[in-house]
Amino acid sequence: MLKTSFPDKETAKAVFFSAPSPEGIIMKNAIRKLFSLILVLILIFGNTGYTDLECFAADPEIKILDIDDSNPFDFEHYVNEPGADKKSGNLITITESKEKNTKTNDLPSSYDSRDYGYVTPVKNQSTTGTCWAHAAMSAIESYELKNNNRDIDDLNLSEAHLTWFSLNPNSNGANRASDGVNLGKNAYSNGGNWRYAAIALANGEGANNDSDFPLSANTGDMVYEEDVRYSATAGTGLKDIEKLESFEEIKNAVITNGSAMCSFYYNSSNLSKKTVSGTFDAAYYCPEAETANHAVTITGWDDNFPKEYFKTDPQSAGAWLCKNSYGTGWGNAGYFWISYEDKSICQYLTFSTFDSRDIINNYSNTSALFESVIANYETYASAYTARGYERIRYISIYNLQGNSDVTVSVYKNLSADGKPESGTFAGSCKRFLSSEGFYTFDIGGVSLSPGERFSVVVSTESPEEVNIPVETDSIGVFTCGAKESYLKVGKAWLDLKEQGLGNTYIFVNTECDHQLNSQVKSPTCLGSGSFKLFCSRCGKVETEKTSPALGHDFSITELSENNTNETVYTHTCSRCGATSIERHSHQNSSNILTLSELIKLIFESIIGRLRR
């Protein structure tokens, strides 16, 4: 790189305006060349300023941060009779919330979602480490019951499928094992957290009915082949997971969504054995700031729950009602109360879903939990190749900071260089996100064609430091191809593959871009008709109607006499040509028609002619 040493202002002025000398001429020429270079840059690139000239910087420094609370929980596994309690390593770091112990008077003093039928039955994780999956699925089930009119008798989501495919990522993504080997059956004893659930569900790996993938104490019964990875028998897609901070947010989430997920440190020595009016209330209070090792769902609260019911008295009354995953034989029919002042409780989360039955494709470049971020950059992107005639419906991302204005934009028909903004702008959606979490944007429908390259660009504005999740060596062996994931630096797009980094976390769900055809079957005299409007691409029926049979339209077409003194009437259907014979016996041997017969014949003949 050319380096230029500049004199101070007075020396430069003296040299520039002094009598010509060899040194002066050289300095003047150098200054003129410098001014000319600046002018050329301005003419070429416009008045961009130094910030925009960052696009010329080679290999900008990218800061990678480890996220302490992204590490999986190594949950202790307690059954009905817990064994020895011990602390686990490699757990999340507790972040104390100043608002955590602040009550609000705007909501009822007590509430129980069970009273309204918004909570599914208690389940038993047995000896597995799947409390995180049970808590997440229970929260999703509550949302489905509360907001999507699901039948509680027909709603039971599979924790086994979620656990297996969360911790055994597909070959297109990284995995947690440092040697690149998936966990296999060890997934059921590994533990996990909400980010595991989010990535699996965002990739279309579930949710499934428990009857298809039941949880078993024998992990050998829960080894699944790849052909069921993207099974989604429950028709439920993950919309949002929002991190909650204040009492008011938690309570509103329980009322609005049926329940909320939380984590805490469980040790049986902190569980009260006291009874109140003969009822075991299973009151829990951890007086020390221990690290969380268990996850449950909050289904209600009582601001006046007596502090005396806890084994170690907290300072004031009040507790959350929680649904556990140790079976109905534990606690109070599977439930317990945890004090508002518990020192270990953390990671309050609320879940919401969307109907995924019309989703035909899911696009993402990773299926692994992230443990690192790119800091101090605001814009990143992922690029994909469309598999069919489809429409982008949902785009999902992680947001790792609060008070963020996040915009997702779609570009189609990317140029040969593959840069995210090289194609045609096709639409965008903006949301204000007040907290950390996983969020889905309804883009409204952007049409794609088979083989078309498209990109999703995510841009964040926040007063806080913006952190972008990214794959790094900390999660093991990852697969990142060229022209898959990008980071924007100034006006330039950097391919993260070339930076030695992995993929960013952007998930795209598409629906069929329907091509509607109609199928018409006309009704007949004896058969019903039908009308069907359907998609010739995916086969989905949009409209289907039936019409009743028309019935015969008979008229007399022939009249004859036979030797048995009968008058034979031949009736013929004007629609289908079917005939019907009607015979009338005469009361006498005369060939003369009676008056009534004559009137009837004339009447039927007239009607028959009119119908023709």
C-alpha positions in Angstrom: 0.0 0.0 0.0 1.3 3.5 -0.9 2.2 5.5 2.2 2.5 9.3 2.1 4.1 11.5 4.7 2.5 14.9 5.0 4.2 18.1 6.3 2.5 20.4 8.8 0.1 23.1 7.4 2.6 26.0 7.6 5.4 24.1 5.9 3.1 22.9 3.2 1.9 26.5 2.6 5.5 27.9 2.5 6.6 25.2 0.1 3.6 25.6 -2.1 3.7 29.4 -2.5 7.5 29.9 -2.3 9.7 30.4 -5.3 10.2 27.3 -7.5 12.7 24.8 -6.3 13.3 21.1 -6.9 11.8 20.3 -3.5 8.9 22.7 -4.0 8.1 21.3 -7.5 8.1 17.7 -6.1 5.8 18.7 -3.2 3.4 20.6 -5.5 3.2 17.7 -7.9 2.5 15.3 -5.0 -0.2 17.5 -3.6 -1.8 18.0 -7.0 -1.7 14.2 -7.6 -3.3 13.7 -4.1 -6.1 16.2 -4.9 -6.6 14.6 -8.3 -6.9 11.1 -6.7 -9.5 12.4 -4.2 -11.4 14.1 -7.0 -11.5 10.9 -9.0 -12.7 8.9 -6.0 -15.5 11.5 -5.4 -16.5 11.4 -9.1 -16.6 7.6 -9.1 -18.1 6.8 -5.8 -19.9 10.0 -4.9 -19.6 11.9 -1.7 -19.4 8.8 0.4 -17.2 9.8 3.3 -14.8 7.5 5.1 -17.5 5.3 6.5 -18.7 4.1 3.1 -15.1 3.6 2.0 -14.9 0.7 4.4 -16.0 -1.4 1.4 -12.4 -1.2 0.2 -11.0 -2.6 3.5 -9.6 -6.1 3.0 -10.5 -8.8 5.6 -12.1 -6.6 8.2 -11.7 -7.8 11.8 -14.8 -9.8 12.8 -15.2 -10.2 16.5 -16.6 -13.5 17.7 -18.2 -13.6 21.1 -19.0 -16.7 23.1 -22.6 -16.7 24.5 -22.5 -18.3 27.9 -26.2 -18.9 28.1 -26.3 -20.7 24.7 -24.6 -23.8 26.1 -26.9 -26.7 26.7 -28.3 -27.6 30.1 -26.7 -30.7 31.5 -30.0 -31.3 33.5 -30.1 -33.6 36.4 -32.7 -36.2 36.0 -35.2 -36.7 38.8 -37.8 -39.4 38.8 -40.5 -39.8 41.5 -37.9 -40.7 44.0 -34.9 -38.4 43.3 -31.4 -39.7 44.0 -28.5 -37.8 45.3 -28.5 -34.2 44.2 -25.4 -32.6 42.6 -24.5 -29.6 40.5 -23.8 -29.9 36.8 -21.2 -28.3 34.8 -21.4 -26.3 31.5 -24.7 -24.7 32.3 -26.2 -21.4 31.5 -25.1 -18.3 33.3 -27.8 -16.7 35.4 -28.5 -13.0 34.6 -30.3 -11.3 37.5 -33.2 -9.2 36.4 -33.9 -6.0 38.3 -37.6 -6.3 37.3 -37.8 -10.0 38.3 -39.1 -9.3 41.8 -41.4 -6.5 40.9 -45.1 -7.3 41.3 -47.9 -5.6 39.3 -51.4 -4.7 40.4 -52.8 -4.6 36.9 -53.5 -8.4 36.7 -55.5 -10.7 39.0 -53.8 -11.8 42.2 -54.2 -15.5 41.2 -54.7 -17.4 38.0 -54.7 -21.0 36.8 -54.7 -21.9 33.1 -56.0 -25.4 34.0 -59.3 -23.8 35.0 -59.9 -22.9 31.4 -58.6 -26.1 29.8 -55.4 -24.6 28.4 -53.0 -27.2 29.8 -52.3 -30.7 28.6 -51.9 -33.6 31.0 -48.7 -34.1 33.0 -46.1 -36.4 31.3 -43.1 -38.3 32.7 -39.6 -37.8 31.2 -38.5 -41.0 33.1 -34.7 -41.3 33.2 -34.1 -39.2 30.2 -32.7 -35.6 30.2 -35.6 -34.2 28.1 -37.1 -31.7 30.6 -36.3 -28.9 28.2 -38.3 -30.7 25.4 -41.2 -31.4 27.7 -41.3 -27.7 28.9 -41.1 -26.4 25.3 -43.8 -28.8 24.0 -46.1 -28.2 26.9 -45.8 -24.4 26.2 -46.6 -25.0 22.6 -49.6 -27.2 23.4 -51.0 -24.5 25.7 -50.7 -22.0 22.9 -52.5 -24.3 20.5 -55.3 -24.9 23.0 -55.7 -21.2 23.9 -55.4 -19.7 20.4 -55.9 -22.3 17.7 -59.0 -24.2 19.1 -57.3 -27.5 19.3 -59.0 -30.4 21.1 -57.1 -31.3 24.3 -57.9 -35.0 23.8 -56.2 -34.8 20.4 -53.1 -32.8 21.3 -50.0 -34.6 22.5 -46.7 -33.5 20.9 -43.6 -35.7 20.7 -40.6 -34.8 22.9 -38.7 -37.8 21.6 -38.7 -36.6 18.0 -37.7 -33.1 19.0 -34.9 -34.4 21.1 -33.4 -36.8 18.6 -33.4 -34.5 15.7 -32.3 -31.4 17.7 -29.2 -33.2 18.9 -28.5 -35.2 15.8 -28.4 -32.5 13.1 -28.5 -33.3 9.4 -25.4 -33.4 7.2 -26.0 -29.9 5.9 -25.4 -28.3 9.3 -22.9 -28.4 12.1 -23.3 -30.5 15.2 -22.3 -30.2 18.7 -19.8 -33.0 18.9 -16.2 -31.6 18.4 -15.2 -34.6 16.3 -18.2 -34.1 14.0 -20.0 -37.2 15.2 -23.7 -36.9 16.2 -24.8 -37.9 19.7 -27.1 -40.8 18.7 -28.9 -42.2 21.8 -26.8 -39.9 24.0 -29.1 -37.2 22.9 -31.6 -38.3 25.5 -29.2 -37.8 28.3 -27.5 -34.7 27.0 -29.9 -32.0 28.1 -30.8 -29.0 26.1 -32.5 -25.6 26.0 -34.9 -23.4 24.1 -32.5 -22.7 21.3 -32.3 -26.4 20.5 -36.1 -26.5 20.2 -36.2 -23.4 18.1 -33.6 -24.6 15.5 -35.2 -28.0 15.1 -38.8 -26.6 14.8 -37.6 -23.8 12.5 -36.0 -26.4 10.2 -39.4 -28.2 9.9 -38.3 -31.1 12.2 -41.6 -31.5 14.0 -43.8 -30.9 15.7 -45.2 -34.5 15.6 -47.8 -36.4 17.4 -46.6 -38.4 20.4 -48.5 -41.4 19.2 -46.1 -41.5 16.2 -42.9 -41.0 18.2 -43.6 -41.9 21.9 -41.0 -41.3 24.7 -39.6 -44.4 26.2 -37.4 -45.2 29.2 -35.5 -47.5 26.7 -33.6 -45.1 24.5 -33.1 -47.9 22.0 -36.8 -47.5 21.2 -36.2 -43.9 20.1 -33.6 -44.3 17.3 -35.0 -42.7 14.2 -34.0 -42.8 10.5 -33.5 -39.7 8.4 -36.6 -40.3 6.3 -38.7 -39.1 9.3 -36.6 -36.0 10.1 -39.1 -33.6 8.5 -42.2 -35.4 9.6 -44.7 -32.9 10.9 -47.8 -34.9 11.7 -49.2 -32.3 14.1 -49.4 -29.5 11.5 -47.8 -27.0 14.0 -45.0 -24.6 13.0 -43.0 -22.4 15.4 -43.7 -18.7 15.2 -42.1 -16.8 18.1 -40.2 -17.5 21.3 -40.0 -14.3 23.3 -37.8 -13.9 26.4 -39.7 -12.4 29.3 -38.3 -10.2 32.0 -40.9 -8.7 34.3 -43.7 -10.2 36.4 -46.2 -8.4 34.2 -44.8 -9.9 31.0 -44.8 -13.4 32.5 -48.3 -13.1 33.7 -49.6 -11.7 30.5 -47.9 -14.4 28.6 -49.6 -17.1 30.8 -53.0 -15.5 30.2 -52.5 -14.9 26.5 -50.6 -18.1 25.5 -51.7 -20.5 28.2 -48.3 -21.0 29.9 -44.6 -20.0 29.8 -41.4 -21.9 30.0 -38.8 -21.3 32.7 -35.6 -22.8 34.1 -34.3 -23.1 37.7 -31.9 -25.1 39.9 -33.7 -28.2 41.3 -32.5 -29.9 44.5 -35.0 -32.0 46.4 -33.7 -30.6 49.7 -35.4 -27.3 48.7 -38.8 -28.9 48.2 -41.2 -28.4 51.1 -43.0 -31.4 52.7 -45.5 -29.3 54.5 -49.2 -29.8 54.0 -52.0 -27.3 54.1 -55.5 -28.6 55.0 -54.3 -32.1 54.2 -53.1 -31.2 50.7 -49.4 -31.6 49.7 -48.6 -28.2 48.1 -45.0 -29.1 46.9 -43.6 -25.6 47.5 -40.1 -25.0 46.2 -37.6 -22.2 47.1 -33.9 -22.1 46.4 -32.3 -19.5 48.6 -29.0 -19.4 46.7 -28.2 -18.2 43.2 -27.4 -21.7 41.9 -27.1 -22.5 38.2 -30.2 -23.8 36.5 -30.5 -27.5 35.8 -34.2 -28.1 35.1 -37.0 -26.7 32.9 -40.7 -26.6 33.5 -43.8 -24.6 32.4 -45.5 -21.9 34.4 -49.3 -22.3 34.2 -50.5 -19.8 36.8 -49.6 -17.9 39.9 -50.8 -16.8 43.4 -49.6 -13.5 44.8 -50.7 -14.5 48.2 -49.2 -18.0 48.4 -47.9 -18.1 52.0 -44.2 -17.8 52.4 -44.5 -20.1 55.4 -45.3 -23.1 53.1 -41.7 -23.1 51.8 -39.0 -25.0 53.6 -36.8 -22.0 53.9 -38.9 -18.9 54.2 -38.5 -16.2 51.5 -39.1 -12.6 52.4 -42.6 -12.3 51.1 -45.6 -14.3 49.8 -46.2 -15.2 46.2 -45.4 -18.1 43.9 -45.7 -19.5 40.3 -47.7 -22.6 39.7 -45.6 -24.9 37.6 -46.2 -28.1 35.6 -43.4 -30.6 36.0 -42.4 -33.6 33.8 -41.9 -36.2 36.5 -45.4 -37.8 36.2 -48.5 -37.3 38.3 -47.1 -39.3 41.2 -44.6 -36.4 41.9 -45.5 -33.3 43.8 -49.2 -32.3 43.8 -50.4 -34.5 40.9 -47.3 -33.4 38.9 -47.5 -29.7 39.9 -45.6 -27.5 42.4 -45.3 -23.9 43.5 -42.0 -22.0 43.1 -41.4 -18.8 45.1 -41.3 -15.5 43.2 -38.0 -14.9 45.1 -36.3 -18.2 44.1 -32.7 -17.2 43.5 -32.1 -19.6 40.6 -35.2 -19.1 38.4 -34.4 -17.7 35.0 -35.0 -17.9 31.2 -38.7 -17.1 31.2 -40.0 -17.7 27.7 -43.3 -17.7 25.9 -44.1 -19.6 22.7 -46.5 -19.1 19.8 -47.2 -21.1 16.6 -48.7 -21.1 13.1 -50.5 -23.6 11.1 -47.9 -25.4 9.0 -50.1 -27.7 7.0 -49.6 -25.6 3.8 -45.8 -25.3 4.2 -44.2 -27.3 1.4 -40.5 -26.3 1.7 -38.2 -25.1 4.4 -34.9 -23.3 3.6 -31.9 -22.9 6.0 -28.2 -23.4 5.8 -27.7 -24.8 9.3 -29.3 -27.1 11.8 -26.9 -26.7 14.7 -27.0 -24.7 18.0 -24.9 -21.5 17.8 -22.4 -20.6 20.5 -20.8 -17.6 18.9 -21.9 -14.3 17.4 -20.5 -11.6 15.1 -20.6 -8.4 17.0 -20.9 -4.8 15.9 -22.4 -5.4 12.5 -26.1 -4.8 11.7 -26.8 -6.6 8.3 -26.4 -10.2 7.2 -28.0 -12.5 4.6 -28.5 -16.0 3.4 -29.0 -17.2 -0.2 -30.9 -20.2 -1.4 -32.1 -21.9 -4.6 -35.8 -22.4 -5.0 -37.0 -26.0 -5.4 -40.3 -25.4 -7.1 -43.1 -23.0 -7.9 -43.7 -21.6 -4.4 -44.3 -18.5 -2.4 -42.3 -17.3 0.6 -44.6 -17.0 3.5 -42.6 -16.9 6.7 -39.0 -15.9 7.5 -37.6 -16.6 11.0 -34.5 -15.3 12.8 -32.9 -15.0 16.2 -32.8 -11.6 17.8 -30.2 -11.4 20.5 -30.8 -7.8 21.8 -33.7 -5.8 23.0 -35.4 -2.7 21.6 -34.6 -3.6 18.0 -36.2 -2.5 14.7 -35.5 -5.5 12.5 -36.3 -5.6 8.7 -36.2 -8.7 6.6 -36.0 -8.2 2.8 -36.2 -10.6 -0.1 -34.3 -10.3 -3.4 -35.0 -12.5 -6.4 -33.1 -13.5 -9.5 -29.6 -13.0 -8.0 -26.8 -12.2 -10.4 -24.0 -14.6 -11.3 -21.8 -13.3 -8.4 -24.6 -14.3 -6.0 -24.4 -11.2 -3.8 -27.6 -10.8 -1.7 -28.7 -7.5 -3.1 -27.7 -8.1 -6.7 -31.2 -9.3 -7.7 -34.6 -7.7 -7.8 -36.1 -6.4 -4.6 -39.3 -8.4 -4.0 -40.6 -7.3 -0.6 -39.8 -6.7 3.0 -41.3 -6.9 6.5 -40.4 -4.9 9.6 -41.0 -5.7 13.3 -40.0 -4.0 16.6 -38.6 -6.6 18.9 -38.4 -5.6 22.5 -36.5 -8.6 23.8 -34.2 -11.5 22.9 -35.8 -14.5 21.2 -36.8 -16.3 18.1 -39.1 -14.3 15.8 -41.1 -15.0 12.6 -41.9 -12.4 9.9 -45.0 -12.9 7.7 -43.7 -11.7 4.3 -47.1 -12.1 2.7 -46.0 -14.2 -0.3 -43.1 -13.7 -2.8 -43.3 -16.0 -5.8 -40.4 -18.2 -6.8 -39.6 -20.5 -9.7 -37.6 -23.7 -9.8 -33.9 -23.1 -9.8 -34.3 -19.4 -9.0 -31.6 -17.9 -6.7 -33.0 -15.7 -4.0 -31.7 -14.1 -0.8 -33.1 -12.9 2.6 -31.3 -9.8 4.0 -31.7 -9.0 7.7 -31.0 -5.5 9.0 -31.1 -4.5 12.7 -31.3 -1.1 14.3 -30.8 -1.0 18.0 -29.3 1.2 20.7 -27.7 -2.0 22.1 -24.8 -3.8 20.5 -26.1 -6.0 17.7 -25.0 -9.6 17.8 -25.4 -11.9 14.8 -25.5 -15.7 15.4 -23.0 -17.6 13.4 -21.5 -21.1 13.1 -17.9 -21.4 14.4 -15.5 -24.2 15.4 -16.9 -24.0 19.0 -19.9 -26.1 17.9 -17.8 -28.7 16.1 -17.6 -29.5 12.4 -19.8 -27.4 10.3 -20.6 -27.4 6.5 -20.7 -23.9 5.0 -20.6 -23.5 1.2 -19.7 -20.6 -0.9 -22.5 -18.1 -1.7 -24.7 -19.2 1.2 -24.2 -16.7 4.1 -23.0 -13.1 4.0 -22.1 -10.2 6.2 -22.4 -6.6 5.1 -19.4 -4.4 5.8 -20.0 -0.8 4.6 -21.5 -1.4 1.1 -19.6 -4.6 0.5 -20.9 -8.1 1.1 -18.4 -10.6 2.5 -18.9 -14.3 1.9 -18.6 -15.9 5.3 -17.1 -19.1 3.7 -14.2 -17.0 2.6 -13.8 -15.6 6.1 -13.4 -19.1 7.6 -16.8 -18.8 9.3 -20.0 -20.8 9.1 -23.5 -20.0 8.2 -25.9 -17.4 9.6 -29.3 -18.4 11.0 -32.1 -17.5 8.7 -35.1 -19.8 8.1 -37.6 -19.6 5.2 -40.9 -21.4 5.0 -42.7 -21.5 1.6 -46.2 -22.4 0.4 -47.1 -23.7 -3.0 -47.6 -21.0 -5.6 -50.9 -22.5 -6.7 -51.9 -22.9 -10.3 -55.6 -23.4 -10.1 -57.5 -25.7 -12.5 -61.2 -26.6 -12.4 -62.8 -29.9 -12.9 -66.5 -30.0 -13.8 -68.8 -33.0 -13.8 -72.4 -32.2 -15.0 -75.3 -33.9 -13.2 -77.3 -36.5 -15.0 -80.8 -37.8 -14.4 -79.6 -40.4 -12.0 -76.1 -39.2 -11.0 -75.0 -36.1 -9.0 -72.7 -33.5 -10.5 -69.6 -31.8 -9.0 -67.3 -28.8 -9.3 -63.6 -28.9 -8.0 -61.1 -26.1 -8.0 -57.6 -27.5 -7.3 -53.9 -26.8 -7.7 -52.3 -28.7 -10.5 -48.9 -28.4 -8.7 -49.6 -29.6 -5.2 -53.1 -31.1 -5.6 -54.6 -29.0 -2.8 -58.4 -28.6 -3.3 -59.5 -25.0 -2.9 -63.2 -25.5 -3.6 -65.4 -28.5 -4.0 -69.1 -28.6 -4.5 -71.7 -31.2 -5.5 -75.1 -30.8 -7.2 -78.0 -33.3 -7.0 -79.2 -35.6 -9.8 -81.7 -33.9 -12.2 -84.2 -36.8 -12.4 -85.9 -37.9 -15.6 -88.0 -35.5 -17.7 -90.6 -37.9 -19.2 -93.2 -37.2 -21.9 -95.5 -39.5 -23.9 -93.9 -40.3 -27.2 -96.0 -43.2 -28.4 -99.5 -44.5 -27.9 -100.6 -48.0 -29.1 -103.3 -50.7 -28.6 -102.8 -54.4 -28.2 -105.0 -57.4 -28.5 -105.6 -57.6 -24.7 -107.7 -54.5 -24.6 -104.8 -52.4 -23.2 -103.6 -49.0 -24.1 -99.8 -48.7 -24.0 -98.2 -45.4 -23.3 -94.4 -45.0 -24.0 -92.8 -42.3 -21.9 -89.3 -41.0 -23.1 -86.9 -38.8 -21.1 -85.9 -35.7 -23.0 -82.5 -35.6 -21.3 -81.1 -39.1 -21.4 -83.6 -41.0 -23.7 -84.6 -43.5 -21.1 -88.1 -44.9 -21.7 -90.9 -46.0 -19.4 -94.0 -48.1 -20.4 -97.4 -47.5 -18.9 -100.3 -49.9 -19.6 -104.0 -49.2 -19.1 -106.7 -52.0 -19.3 -110.1 -51.1 -20.9 -113.3 -51.7 -19.0 -115.0 -52.8 -22.2 -114.2 -54.4 -25.5 -114.7 -51.2 -27.4 -111.8 -49.5 -29.1 -113.3 -46.2 -28.1 -111.4 -44.3 -25.5 -113.2 -43.2 -22.4 -113.6 -39.5 -21.7 -111.1 -39.6 -18.9 -108.5 -41.5 -21.0 -108.9 -39.0 -23.8 -108.4 -36.0 -21.5 -105.4 -37.6 -20.0 -103.9 -38.4 -23.4 -104.4 -34.9 -24.6 -103.0 -33.4 -21.4 -99.8 -35.5 -21.5 -99.3 -34.8 -25.2 -99.5 -31.1 -24.7 -97.1 -31.2 -21.8 -94.7 -33.4 -23.8 -94.7 -30.9 -26.7 -94.1 -28.0 -24.4 -91.1 -29.7 -22.8 -89.5 -30.2 -26.2 
